């Protein structure tokens, strides 16, 4: 067990910046979906981000992996961390507000704790973690609305799709630790996006047809933001914050994302959330803070 990391002012500022970047991505994705189909929007996100990250790898002169098994691991990682969650969440956002999507997205940390406990002997569920997980799930149930569990419609399906995306993120985290932990993070991220691009390209062509490049300027701006800044740039920033703050403290970024997405969704898309969504986020945030305290003990 290593010494617990403290959050320096620089780490705090970059952590908050990361949360703002990711929070704004939900609204930018929703803007692009007004004109771009779901699978094609995922292709835009992975393809342009892939180019930027490989450029970063070449600039840093990092060694390129040559083992075919690593490239196979990249493909699996791309499916778990990009294609499946990006696709499910983008489809879900057609029927769910950006702010509520960002609240449900915070469940990634809850599922991550459960999946890690299932896979790794050193990630067992302590009482602290169980309390955080239970509070988190209560928060999600409240945010969705308990009355929605008695009926099922397209909006309910969209919310479940978003939650399924967060579960995929959790499995991706375990896969990365098992198969990619020995690689420089920039190489792992670039390889992952290469795998996801190769996987989503035939799907996008089959489902949506050839992508159209005759798009409105606002759509191109949204694509540029969520692919170049909120994916490629955010990955690079994420690993900087992880090195400075540690994985436990990094959980705090999930508390920054929803307020940003809620405010931008209300301002740009005129979205409104119910009081129960805010109450659910409060419970979820409390659960995440408990998990953060548990994670800080392990750093």
C-alpha positions as CSV (number, residue, x, y, z in Angstrom):
1,X,0.0,0.0,0.0
2,X,1.5,3.3,-1.1
3,X,1.2,6.7,0.6
4,X,-2.2,8.4,0.1
5,X,-2.0,11.2,-2.4
6,X,-3.1,14.7,-1.6
7,X,-4.9,17.0,-4.1
8,X,-2.6,19.9,-4.9
9,X,-4.1,23.1,-6.2
10,X,-2.9,22.1,-9.7
11,X,-4.5,18.7,-9.4
12,X,-7.8,20.2,-8.2
13,X,-7.8,22.6,-11.2
14,X,-7.1,19.9,-13.7
15,X,-9.6,17.6,-12.1
16,X,-12.3,20.3,-12.3
17,X,-11.3,21.1,-15.9
18,X,-11.6,17.4,-16.8
19,X,-15.1,17.3,-15.3
20,X,-16.1,20.4,-17.2
21,X,-14.8,19.0,-20.5
22,X,-16.7,15.7,-20.0
23,X,-19.8,17.5,-18.7
24,X,-20.0,19.6,-21.9
25,X,-19.6,16.5,-24.0
26,X,-23.1,15.3,-23.3
27,X,-24.7,18.4,-24.8
28,X,-22.3,18.4,-27.8
29,X,-23.2,14.8,-28.5
30,X,-26.9,15.7,-28.3
31,X,-26.4,18.6,-30.7
32,X,-24.7,16.3,-33.3
33,X,-27.5,13.7,-33.0
34,X,-29.9,16.3,-34.5
35,X,-28.2,15.6,-37.8
36,X,-25.9,12.6,-37.5
37,X,-27.2,9.0,-36.9
38,X,-26.1,7.2,-33.7
39,X,-23.5,4.8,-35.2
40,X,-22.0,7.5,-37.4
41,X,-21.7,9.8,-34.4
42,X,-19.7,7.1,-32.6
43,X,-17.5,6.6,-35.7
44,X,-16.8,10.3,-35.8
45,X,-15.9,10.2,-32.1
46,X,-13.4,7.3,-32.3
47,X,-11.9,8.1,-35.7
48,X,-10.8,11.7,-35.2
49,X,-9.7,11.0,-31.6
50,X,-7.7,8.1,-32.8
51,X,-5.8,10.3,-35.2
52,X,-4.9,12.8,-32.5
53,X,-3.7,10.2,-30.1
54,X,-1.5,8.4,-32.6
55,X,0.0,11.8,-33.4
56,X,0.7,12.3,-29.7
57,X,2.3,8.8,-29.5
58,X,4.6,9.6,-32.4
59,X,5.4,13.0,-31.0
60,X,6.4,11.4,-27.7
61,X,8.3,8.7,-29.5
62,X,6.6,5.9,-27.5
63,X,7.3,2.3,-28.6
64,X,4.5,0.7,-30.7
65,X,3.2,-2.7,-29.6
66,X,4.0,-5.5,-32.0
67,X,2.4,-8.5,-30.2
68,X,-0.8,-9.5,-32.0
69,X,-2.4,-10.4,-28.7
70,X,-2.1,-6.8,-27.6
71,X,-3.9,-5.6,-30.7
72,X,-6.6,-8.2,-29.9
73,X,-6.8,-6.7,-26.5
74,X,-7.2,-3.3,-28.1
75,X,-10.1,-4.5,-30.1
76,X,-11.9,-5.9,-27.0
77,X,-11.1,-2.7,-25.1
78,X,-12.5,-0.6,-27.9
79,X,-15.7,-2.5,-27.9
80,X,-16.1,-2.3,-24.1
81,X,-14.9,1.2,-23.5
82,X,-16.1,3.0,-26.7
83,X,-18.3,1.2,-29.2
84,X,-20.9,-0.3,-26.7
85,X,-21.1,2.6,-24.2
86,X,-20.8,5.4,-26.8
87,X,-23.5,3.8,-28.9
88,X,-25.9,2.9,-26.1
89,X,-25.6,6.4,-24.5
90,X,-25.9,8.2,-27.8
91,X,-29.1,6.3,-28.5
92,X,-30.3,6.9,-25.0
93,X,-29.8,10.7,-25.3
94,X,-32.3,10.8,-28.1
95,X,-35.0,10.2,-25.4
96,X,-33.2,11.3,-22.2
97,X,-32.0,14.8,-21.2
98,X,-28.3,15.5,-21.3
99,X,-28.3,16.3,-17.5
100,X,-30.0,13.0,-16.6
101,X,-27.7,11.1,-18.9
102,X,-24.7,12.5,-17.1
103,X,-26.2,11.6,-13.7
104,X,-26.8,8.0,-14.8
105,X,-23.3,8.0,-16.3
106,X,-21.9,8.5,-12.8
107,X,-23.0,5.0,-12.1
108,X,-19.8,3.9,-13.8
109,X,-18.0,4.2,-10.5
110,X,-20.6,2.1,-8.7
111,X,-20.4,-0.7,-11.3
112,X,-16.7,-0.4,-11.4
113,X,-16.4,-1.3,-7.7
114,X,-18.7,-4.3,-8.2
115,X,-16.9,-5.6,-11.3
116,X,-13.5,-5.1,-9.7
117,X,-14.6,-7.1,-6.6
118,X,-15.7,-9.9,-8.9
119,X,-12.4,-10.0,-10.9
120,X,-9.6,-8.9,-8.5
121,X,-8.8,-10.5,-5.1
122,X,-7.4,-7.2,-3.8
123,X,-10.6,-5.2,-4.6
124,X,-13.0,-6.9,-2.1
125,X,-16.2,-5.2,-1.1
126,X,-15.6,-3.7,2.3
127,X,-18.5,-2.3,4.5
128,X,-17.5,1.2,3.4
129,X,-17.7,0.2,-0.3
130,X,-21.0,-1.6,0.2
131,X,-22.5,1.4,1.8
132,X,-21.4,3.6,-1.1
133,X,-22.7,1.1,-3.7
134,X,-26.1,0.8,-2.0
135,X,-26.5,4.6,-1.7
136,X,-25.4,4.9,-5.4
137,X,-28.1,2.5,-6.6
138,X,-30.7,4.2,-4.4
139,X,-29.7,7.5,-6.1
140,X,-30.1,6.0,-9.6
141,X,-33.5,4.6,-8.7
142,X,-34.6,7.9,-7.4
143,X,-33.2,9.8,-10.4
144,X,-35.0,7.5,-12.9
145,X,-38.2,7.8,-10.8
146,X,-39.6,5.0,-8.8
147,X,-42.9,5.2,-10.6
148,X,-41.1,4.3,-13.9
149,X,-40.4,0.9,-12.5
150,X,-44.1,0.0,-12.8
151,X,-44.3,0.8,-16.5
152,X,-42.0,0.5,-19.5
153,X,-41.8,2.8,-22.5
154,X,-39.2,4.1,-24.9
155,X,-37.8,6.6,-22.3
156,X,-37.4,3.7,-19.8
157,X,-35.5,1.7,-22.4
158,X,-33.2,4.6,-23.1
159,X,-32.4,5.0,-19.4
160,X,-31.6,1.3,-19.2
161,X,-29.4,1.6,-22.3
162,X,-27.4,4.4,-20.6
163,X,-27.0,2.2,-17.5
164,X,-25.9,-0.7,-19.7
165,X,-23.3,1.6,-21.2
166,X,-21.9,2.4,-17.7
167,X,-21.7,-1.3,-16.9
168,X,-19.7,-1.8,-20.1
169,X,-17.3,1.0,-18.9
170,X,-16.9,-1.0,-15.7
171,X,-15.9,-4.2,-17.5
172,X,-13.5,-2.1,-19.7
173,X,-11.8,-0.9,-16.5
174,X,-11.2,-4.5,-15.4
175,X,-10.0,-5.5,-18.9
176,X,-7.6,-2.6,-19.0
177,X,-6.0,-3.6,-15.7
178,X,-5.7,-7.3,-16.8
179,X,-4.4,-6.7,-20.4
180,X,-3.1,-3.2,-20.9
181,X,-1.7,-2.0,-17.6
182,X,1.9,-2.5,-18.8
183,X,1.6,-0.1,-21.7
184,X,2.1,3.6,-21.7
185,X,-1.4,5.1,-21.3
186,X,-1.2,7.2,-24.5
187,X,-0.4,4.0,-26.5
188,X,-3.2,2.1,-24.8
189,X,-5.7,4.9,-25.5
190,X,-4.7,5.2,-29.2
191,X,-4.8,1.4,-29.6
192,X,-8.2,1.2,-28.0
193,X,-9.6,3.9,-30.3
194,X,-8.1,2.1,-33.3
195,X,-9.9,-1.1,-32.2
196,X,-13.1,0.7,-31.7
197,X,-12.9,2.5,-35.1
198,X,-12.3,-0.8,-36.9
199,X,-15.3,-2.3,-35.0
200,X,-17.7,0.6,-35.5
201,X,-16.9,1.4,-39.2
202,X,-18.7,-1.6,-40.7
203,X,-21.6,-1.2,-38.3
204,X,-22.0,2.5,-39.2
205,X,-21.9,1.7,-43.0
206,X,-24.4,-1.1,-42.5
207,X,-26.8,0.8,-40.3
208,X,-26.5,4.4,-41.4
209,X,-24.9,4.1,-44.9
210,X,-21.9,6.2,-46.0
211,X,-21.4,9.2,-43.7
212,X,-22.5,12.6,-45.0
213,X,-20.0,15.4,-44.7
214,X,-22.6,18.0,-45.8
215,X,-23.4,19.0,-42.2
216,X,-24.3,22.3,-40.5
217,X,-21.4,24.2,-38.9
218,X,-22.9,23.7,-35.5
219,X,-22.9,20.0,-36.0
220,X,-19.2,20.0,-37.1
221,X,-18.4,22.1,-34.1
222,X,-20.1,19.6,-31.8
223,X,-18.3,16.6,-33.5
224,X,-15.0,18.4,-33.2
225,X,-15.6,19.1,-29.5
226,X,-16.6,15.6,-28.4
227,X,-14.0,13.8,-30.5
228,X,-11.0,16.0,-30.3
229,X,-11.4,17.7,-26.9
230,X,-13.8,15.5,-24.9
231,X,-12.2,12.2,-26.1
232,X,-8.6,12.6,-27.3
233,X,-7.7,15.6,-25.2
234,X,-9.7,14.3,-22.2
235,X,-7.8,11.0,-22.3
236,X,-4.5,12.7,-22.1
237,X,-5.7,15.0,-19.3
238,X,-7.2,12.1,-17.5
239,X,-3.8,10.3,-17.2
240,X,-2.2,13.5,-15.9
241,X,-4.8,13.9,-13.2
242,X,-4.5,10.2,-12.4
243,X,-0.8,10.5,-11.9
244,X,-1.2,13.6,-9.7
245,X,-4.3,12.7,-7.6
246,X,-4.5,8.9,-7.6
247,X,-7.5,6.7,-8.6
248,X,-9.4,7.3,-5.4
249,X,-9.4,11.1,-5.6
250,X,-10.1,10.9,-9.4
251,X,-13.6,9.6,-8.5
252,X,-14.4,13.2,-7.6
253,X,-14.6,14.1,-11.3
254,X,-17.9,12.2,-11.4
255,X,-19.3,14.9,-9.1
256,X,-18.3,17.7,-11.4
257,X,-19.7,16.3,-14.6
258,X,-23.5,16.3,-13.9
259,X,-23.8,20.0,-12.8
260,X,-22.0,21.1,-15.9
261,X,-24.2,18.9,-18.2
262,X,-27.4,20.0,-16.4
263,X,-26.5,23.7,-16.7
264,X,-25.5,23.5,-20.4
265,X,-28.5,21.3,-21.2
266,X,-30.8,23.9,-19.7
267,X,-29.1,26.8,-21.3
268,X,-28.5,25.4,-24.8
269,X,-31.2,22.7,-25.2
270,X,-33.8,24.2,-22.8
271,X,-33.9,20.9,-20.9
272,X,-35.6,20.6,-17.5
273,X,-35.1,17.9,-14.9
274,X,-37.5,16.8,-12.2
275,X,-36.9,17.4,-8.5
276,X,-36.4,13.6,-8.1
277,X,-33.5,13.7,-10.6
278,X,-31.7,16.2,-8.4
279,X,-32.5,14.2,-5.3
280,X,-31.3,11.1,-6.9
281,X,-28.0,12.8,-7.8
282,X,-27.6,13.9,-4.2
283,X,-27.8,10.3,-3.0
284,X,-25.5,9.1,-5.8
285,X,-23.0,11.9,-5.0
286,X,-23.0,10.8,-1.3
287,X,-22.4,7.2,-2.4
288,X,-19.5,8.3,-4.6
289,X,-18.0,10.4,-1.8
290,X,-18.0,7.3,0.4
291,X,-16.3,5.3,-2.3
292,X,-13.8,8.1,-2.7
293,X,-12.8,7.9,1.0
294,X,-12.4,4.1,0.5
295,X,-10.4,4.6,-2.7
296,X,-8.1,7.2,-1.0
297,X,-7.1,4.7,1.6
298,X,-5.9,2.3,-1.1
299,X,-3.8,4.8,-3.1
